[in-house]
Amino acid sequence: MTPDATPADDARWFDQVVRETHYRLRLTIAGMGVPISDVDDVAQEVYLDLSRSRARIPAGVDIAQWLHGMARNCSYEYFRRHTRQHKRLVAMAELLELTPSEETPSVPAVDALTQCLERLRPEQRELLEAHYRHGRSIAELALEHKRMATAMHMVFARLREILKRCIQTTPEAT
């Protein structure tokens, strides 16, 4: 299979590439340490990159090897993104750990966050604590609560939005 097909054959060529490589590509991504719950997302990114860069593929190159290199690069990018996100989450968890005392000055945003967290239902607070304070993955929490990982991601997105709106409307935060 070569990338020198005519433009009219692009969709057919791409479908064939996906059919012939998807299994090995996902194995490669999982083998690099990407969590199973995120392998499909990284594979999708690889195939999107392939569709954008088809014109740059040199003639005679084995597409499977080319995709293997793309999978490696996308996996590295996944880890870079998640490392940055992890650092932000650790910082947030540290803020949540702060308890007002004589040595700790009152920070309006932290006070507002604390108030907003108290307004959540107990099960919502427990989910946030399990993920942000105890470092449990969303995939783990999804299994525990008998939900799909995508549904659990939505739960966290909604909780973050609720907290954001609450903090923005809390007078102490401004």
N, C-alpha and C positions, 0 to 999 in steps of 0.2 A: 504494500500500500504506500503510495507516494503522495506528497502534497501538491503535485503539479497538475491536478485536475482542473478542468475549465470552471469558470465561476458558476455555471449552471449546475455543476455537480457538487457544489459546496455542501449543501445540506445532506446529500446522500453520503458524501465522503465523511462528514462529521459524524453522522449516525453510525457508520461502519467503524470509525475509530473508537467511538464510545462502546459499541457492542464488543469489539475485540479486546479492549484494554481495561474496561471498568473493574473487573475482578482483580487483576494484578495491581492496578493503580491503588485501589482501596487497601490491598494487602501491604503495599509499599508505605502508604501513609500511616496505617496502623502500626507497622513495624518501626516507624520512626518515633513512636511514642505518643502520637496524637490520640486522645481518649476516643474510644469506640463511638461515643455519642456525638463526636464532632468530625469523624472521618468523612461522612457524606458532605459536610459543609466545605471541607478542604478540597475534596475531590471535585466538587462543583466549581470551586475557584480555579482549579487546574484546567478544567474544560472551558471555562469562560476565558481564561488566559490563552488557551489554545485557539479558540475561535477568533480572538482579537489579533493574534500574532501569526496566523497561518502564512501570511505573505513573507514573513521573516524566516521561515523554516528553510534551510538549505536543501537543494535538490539531492536526493539519494540518502537522506538521513532516515534512519529507522525511527518511526513515530513512537514506538514503545519506549525506546531509549530517551527520546526527546521528552516524552511525558514523564518519565522517571525523574529526569532533572528538574522539570517543572514541579513535580510533586515534592521533591526535596526542598526546593525554594519556597513553595507555598507552606510547607510544614514549618520551615524555619520562621516564616513570617507569622504563622499561627502562634508559635511559642513567643516571639517578640511581643505581639499584641497582648497575649495573655500574661506575660511577665509585667508589662505596664499596668494592665488591669489589676493584677494581683497586688501590685504595690499600692494602687489607689484603694483597693479593698482593705488592705492591712492598715492603711492610714485611717480609713473610716472606722474600722474596728477599734483602733486605738482611741479615736475620739469617743466612741461609744463607751469605752471602758472608763473614761474620765468620770470621776464622781466629784461633785462640788465639795470642796473642803477649804480650810483657811489658806492652804498653800496654793490651791488651784483657783485662779481668778475665774469669775463667771464670764463665759464667752457667749454672746447672744445667740449665735447660730447653733452652738452645742445645746444651749438651754432650750431653744426652739425644737431641735431635733428630739431631745429627750421628751418634751411635752407631746410631740407628734407621735413618737413611738408608744407612749402611754395610751394614746387614743385608739391605737390599733387593737384588734381582737387578739386574745392570747395566742391563738394558733398562728396568726400572722407574725407576731413578735417572735414566736418560737422558730418559725421558718427563717426569718432574718438572722436570728442569733445562730442557728445551726450553720447557715451558710457563711455569714460574715465574721462571726466571732470564732466558731469552731472549725471553719475551713471545709465543711462538707460540700461536695460538689452538687450541682443541680441534678446531675444524673442519679446520684445516690438518693437525694431527697425525692426525686420523681418515683424511683422504685419503691421507696419506703411508703409513699403516699398513694401508690398505685395509679400514677399518672404518667403520661408520656413526657419525655424531657422537654419537648417543644411547649407543652402546656405549662410545665413548671417554669420555663423561661418567661412565659407570658405572665404568670403569677408574680414573678419577681419584677418584671417591667411595670406592672400595675402598682405594686407596692412602692417601688421607687417613685413613680409618678404621684401617688397619693402623698408620700412624704415630702416630695418637692413642693407640691401645691400647698401643703400644710405649713411648711417652713416659710414659704413666700407670704402667706397670709397671717403669720404669727407676728404680732407687733414687736416682740422681744428680739426677733432676728434682724430687724432693720435698723 
